[in-house]
Amino acid sequence: MRRSGACRRGPPGTVQTCARAYRCRSARASGGRSLVRWARVLFGATHPAPEEPLMTTAEQTWTESTAEVAGLSVRYLQGGSGPAAVVLHHSTGNIGWVPFYEALARNFTVIVPDLPGYGQSERPVWARDPRDIAILMSHFVARVAGENPTLVGLGFGGFIAAELAAVNQDRIGSLVLVGAAGLQPDEGEILDQMLVSYGEYMTAGFRDEAHYQEIFGEEVAPEVRELWDFSREMTARLSWKPYMFNRRLAPVLGEVQTPTLVVAGSEERVIPLTCARQYAAALPNATLEIVDGAGHYVDYEEPEALAALIAAHAGA
């Protein structure tokens, strides 16, 4: 990973772009512990050992920038070319330019913000629920992504994306909800990350523990645990009671006319699969896709398949 140049800051309210291009050989799901090594570099640890090359595939260039929204600095990554696709990350935070973003960037200009209060984005101390974050993200999308972008929400990010569509669907051209929280399950319960360890929560998100270790490795980088703790604190502020759903969301989904792709893994153990079916039934223009053999983290386990589904949905 190489960084060059310094930040160029514009007037308040404008996008502030760092002249720092990161050239990464991004890791595929089969790249073993590459995502862990990647996170060590992203969060400031020392370079990986010579016998553990950080990247495993062709180079992908992306940039890091900030935009000011409601007086808050929102950091985001951007790469690729084509129509805009804004990706809202899981409650566990944004660990960087992962293989799913690279795959998506073949057809889209991919924009991945740290949600306000997560990662390197400033915390809105007044925010009390996911709808508050959705309002901020609506302004971010308008400022950074232009007209009719595709909005992709992953897990908790899907909750935010659904709220955004409910309050301001004119901001987006298409919607993708992947393992989305936000609805009270008709059957089962959402796994409460406040009550389990990082390892328990993350492995529950994969089809099995072996596949989790294949992608993230047996040892968790300290930087990843720190990101987990920091992110979990913000998630608790926004969505503890009720945990990961909003009773005000379901009644208004029928008003959302945006073409929507609802995706879930067949082995989902974090957000009950019934939630995906509830979204698909409630949204008038929704299509449901179940990815066989994937768990909650479809984006980590099946990045190529998920990117292809999104490209087909958006006509990219």
FENWORA-V265364 format. One record per residue. N is the residue number from 1. RES is the residue in one letter. OMEGA is omega in whole degrees, 0 to 359 (999 if undefined). NEAR is the number of other C-alpha atoms within 10 Angstrom. D_CENTER is the distance of its C-alpha to the mean C-alpha in Angstrom with 1 decimal. Layout:
n=<N;N>
res=<RES;RES>
omega=<OMEGA;OMEGA>
near=<NEAR;NEAR>
d_center=<D_CENTER;D_CENTER>
This chain:
n=<1;2;3;4;5;6;7;8;9;10;11;12;13;14;15;16;17;18;19;20;21;22;23;24;25;26;27;28;29;30;31;32;33;34;35;36;37;38;39;40;41;42;43;44;45;46;47;48;49;50;51;52;53;54;55;56;57;58;59;60;61;62;63;64;65;66;67;68;69;70;71;72;73;74;75;76;77;78;79;80;81;82;83;84;85;86;87;88;89;90;91;92;93;94;95;96;97;98;99;100;101;102;103;104;105;106;107;108;109;110;111;112;113;114;115;116;117;118;119;120;121;122;123;124;125;126;127;128;129;130;131;132;133;134;135;136;137;138;139;140;141;142;143;144;145;146;147;148;149;150;151;152;153;154;155;156;157;158;159;160;161;162;163;164;165;166;167;168;169;170;171;172;173;174;175;176;177;178;179;180;181;182;183;184;185;186;187;188;189;190;191;192;193;194;195;196;197;198;199;200;201;202;203;204;205;206;207;208;209;210;211;212;213;214;215;216;217;218;219;220;221;222;223;224;225;226;227;228;229;230;231;232;233;234;235;236;237;238;239;240;241;242;243;244;245;246;247;248;249;250;251;252;253;254;255;256;257;258;259;260;261;262;263;264;265;266;267;268;269;270;271;272;273;274;275;276;277;278;279;280;281;282;283;284;285;286;287;288;289;290;291;292;293;294;295;296;297;298;299;300;301;302;303;304;305;306;307;308;309;310;311;312;313;314;315;316>
res=<M;R;R;S;G;A;C;R;R;G;P;P;G;T;V;Q;T;C;A;R;A;Y;R;C;R;S;A;R;A;S;G;G;R;S;L;V;R;W;A;R;V;L;F;G;A;T;H;P;A;P;E;E;P;L;M;T;T;A;E;Q;T;W;T;E;S;T;A;E;V;A;G;L;S;V;R;Y;L;Q;G;G;S;G;P;A;A;V;V;L;H;H;S;T;G;N;I;G;W;V;P;F;Y;E;A;L;A;R;N;F;T;V;I;V;P;D;L;P;G;Y;G;Q;S;E;R;P;V;W;A;R;D;P;R;D;I;A;I;L;M;S;H;F;V;A;R;V;A;G;E;N;P;T;L;V;G;L;G;F;G;G;F;I;A;A;E;L;A;A;V;N;Q;D;R;I;G;S;L;V;L;V;G;A;A;G;L;Q;P;D;E;G;E;I;L;D;Q;M;L;V;S;Y;G;E;Y;M;T;A;G;F;R;D;E;A;H;Y;Q;E;I;F;G;E;E;V;A;P;E;V;R;E;L;W;D;F;S;R;E;M;T;A;R;L;S;W;K;P;Y;M;F;N;R;R;L;A;P;V;L;G;E;V;Q;T;P;T;L;V;V;A;G;S;E;E;R;V;I;P;L;T;C;A;R;Q;Y;A;A;A;L;P;N;A;T;L;E;I;V;D;G;A;G;H;Y;V;D;Y;E;E;P;E;A;L;A;A;L;I;A;A;H;A;G;A>
omega=<180;176;179;175;180;181;173;185;178;179;177;179;179;176;180;188;173;175;180;179;178;176;185;165;190;185;171;177;181;184;177;187;187;180;176;179;178;182;179;180;182;185;165;178;181;180;178;179;183;182;180;181;186;189;183;183;186;183;173;181;176;182;175;182;172;173;178;180;180;179;181;174;179;180;178;174;179;178;180;179;183;179;185;170;179;183;177;192;177;177;179;176;184;183;177;186;187;183;178;179;178;179;180;184;175;182;185;160;187;181;184;178;160;179;178;183;180;174;183;174;181;182;172;187;182;185;183;178;183;179;175;179;179;178;177;180;176;178;177;180;180;184;191;191;180;185;171;176;169;179;182;178;182;177;176;175;174;174;180;181;179;177;179;179;181;184;184;184;180;180;189;179;177;187;176;179;184;182;191;167;175;181;174;184;172;179;177;181;174;180;185;182;178;187;182;179;176;182;180;183;183;181;176;182;179;182;174;184;181;180;174;182;177;184;186;181;182;180;180;178;179;181;179;177;178;178;178;181;180;181;182;177;180;178;178;178;188;194;179;182;353;186;170;170;181;181;180;184;185;183;184;181;180;178;182;182;182;174;189;172;177;184;174;175;181;181;182;179;180;175;182;182;179;179;177;179;178;177;182;180;185;183;188;184;184;173;181;176;175;181;185;175;180;174;181;184;178;182;176;186;183;185;182;181;180;179;179;177;181;179;179;180;184;180;182;999>
near=<14;8;13;10;9;10;14;12;14;11;8;12;14;14;21;20;18;17;15;17;18;19;15;21;21;25;24;23;23;12;17;19;21;25;26;22;24;27;24;21;16;16;17;9;14;10;14;14;9;7;6;11;13;25;18;15;13;11;13;20;17;21;19;21;22;23;24;20;21;13;11;17;22;27;23;25;21;22;24;22;14;13;19;25;33;27;24;26;22;22;23;24;22;24;20;17;25;22;24;22;27;27;21;25;24;18;21;25;21;28;25;22;27;23;28;24;22;25;22;16;19;18;16;17;10;7;16;15;19;25;22;17;21;24;17;20;22;22;17;20;23;14;16;17;21;13;15;17;23;27;28;26;25;25;27;27;28;27;28;30;32;33;26;26;25;22;18;15;20;16;21;24;18;22;28;28;29;28;32;31;30;28;23;22;18;12;10;13;15;19;17;13;19;15;9;11;10;18;15;12;18;18;21;20;26;26;22;14;15;13;17;23;16;17;21;24;18;15;10;17;18;14;18;20;14;12;19;20;16;16;20;19;15;22;24;17;15;19;17;15;11;11;20;25;22;19;10;12;18;19;10;14;20;15;14;20;16;20;18;27;24;26;27;29;27;17;22;23;22;24;28;23;25;18;24;25;19;16;26;21;15;17;22;16;14;20;17;16;18;19;18;13;15;22;27;29;27;30;22;22;26;20;20;19;16;22;22;16;17;25;17;11;17;21;9;12>
d_center=<21.5;23.6;23.3;26.0;27.2;26.5;24.6;26.2;25.9;26.8;28.2;26.4;24.0;23.4;20.7;21.5;20.9;21.5;23.8;22.1;20.9;19.3;20.6;18.9;20.1;16.8;17.1;17.1;16.6;20.3;20.3;21.2;20.2;18.8;15.3;17.2;19.5;16.7;15.4;19.0;19.4;16.3;17.4;21.0;22.8;25.6;25.5;25.2;28.5;30.3;30.3;26.5;25.2;21.7;20.8;22.0;21.5;22.3;21.4;18.5;18.9;16.2;16.8;15.7;16.8;16.9;17.7;19.7;18.8;21.4;22.7;19.5;18.1;14.5;13.4;11.4;11.5;13.1;14.8;16.5;18.8;19.3;18.0;14.9;11.5;8.9;5.2;3.8;1.8;4.7;8.1;9.1;7.6;6.7;9.6;10.1;10.7;10.4;12.4;10.0;9.5;13.3;14.1;12.5;14.3;17.6;17.6;15.4;15.0;11.3;10.2;7.2;8.3;8.5;8.9;12.7;14.1;11.4;12.0;14.4;14.1;17.2;17.4;18.9;21.6;22.5;19.3;20.0;17.6;14.3;16.4;17.3;13.8;13.5;16.8;15.7;12.7;15.4;17.5;14.9;14.3;18.1;18.8;16.6;15.8;19.3;20.4;18.9;15.4;13.2;10.3;7.5;5.9;4.6;7.4;8.0;5.6;8.0;10.7;10.2;10.1;13.2;14.9;14.5;16.1;18.7;19.8;19.6;19.1;21.1;18.3;16.6;18.1;16.0;13.3;11.2;10.3;9.2;10.7;10.5;12.4;14.7;17.9;20.7;21.3;24.7;25.0;23.8;21.6;18.0;18.0;18.4;16.7;19.3;22.1;21.1;20.5;17.5;19.1;19.8;16.4;14.7;17.5;17.5;14.1;15.8;18.8;21.1;21.5;22.9;19.8;17.7;20.4;20.6;17.1;16.9;20.6;23.0;22.7;19.8;19.8;20.7;18.1;15.3;17.4;17.7;14.0;13.9;16.9;15.9;12.6;14.6;17.2;15.1;13.8;17.5;18.5;16.4;16.6;19.3;22.1;21.5;18.7;15.4;17.3;19.2;22.6;22.7;19.9;21.5;24.8;23.3;21.1;24.2;24.5;21.2;22.7;19.6;19.4;16.6;15.4;14.6;13.6;14.3;15.7;19.4;19.3;16.8;18.0;15.4;15.2;18.5;18.7;20.8;18.0;16.8;20.4;20.8;18.2;19.9;23.2;22.5;21.0;24.0;22.4;20.0;20.1;19.0;18.2;18.4;17.5;20.4;20.2;16.5;15.3;12.3;10.1;11.1;8.7;10.6;13.9;14.3;12.4;15.4;16.1;12.8;13.0;16.6;16.0;13.9;16.6;19.3;18.0;17.7;20.9;19.7>
